[in-house]
Amino acid sequence: MEWMAWTLPTIVFFSGIGVLLLLMTIWQVVSPSVERKGFLPIPTTRGDRLFIGLLSAAYIHLAWLALTEAVSLWWAFALSVVWLLVLLRWG
């Protein structure tokens, strides 16, 4: 793995996504989800909302980089986490 730039933030990021996917898989096996309609315009399952939330987080971070002068991405990260929680609960 010497050819990759595995910094601590990179490891934490991808490990976090891996753990999140593992936990969602276990949750799905223990308690299968059903499609429901929230504020999103389509019926979704927990996995659908997680996928949409992860994509949204990437767009939030890209928009943060493009539209602000802030160097730190912690605010974008906090906004992404709040958005993901809202999306999982009411999406």
HELIX and SHEET records of a PDB file:
HELIX    1   1 LEU A    8  VAL A   30  1                                  23    
HELIX    2   2 ARG A   46  LEU A   67  1                                  22    
HELIX    3   3 TRP A   74  TRP A   90  1                                  17    
END                                                                             
